[in-house]
């Protein structure tokens, strides 16, 4: 079964719609996609969107994926 973020909506994927919105916000420097290590569909988004970084550290649950993602992101303070 195809994960919902990759389903087509109005000619592009749900994830494309989301990333396009973030791509145009000047204050957003990076967008991290946290995904399962076996998810090959996410890879193209880092090529299509300059702000996107793929982190293949997803867990067995959404909560585990969030924790793993936060642990792999380097935060910068102003």
Order of alpha helices (4+ residues) and beta strands (2+ residues): beta-beta-alpha-beta-alpha-beta-alpha
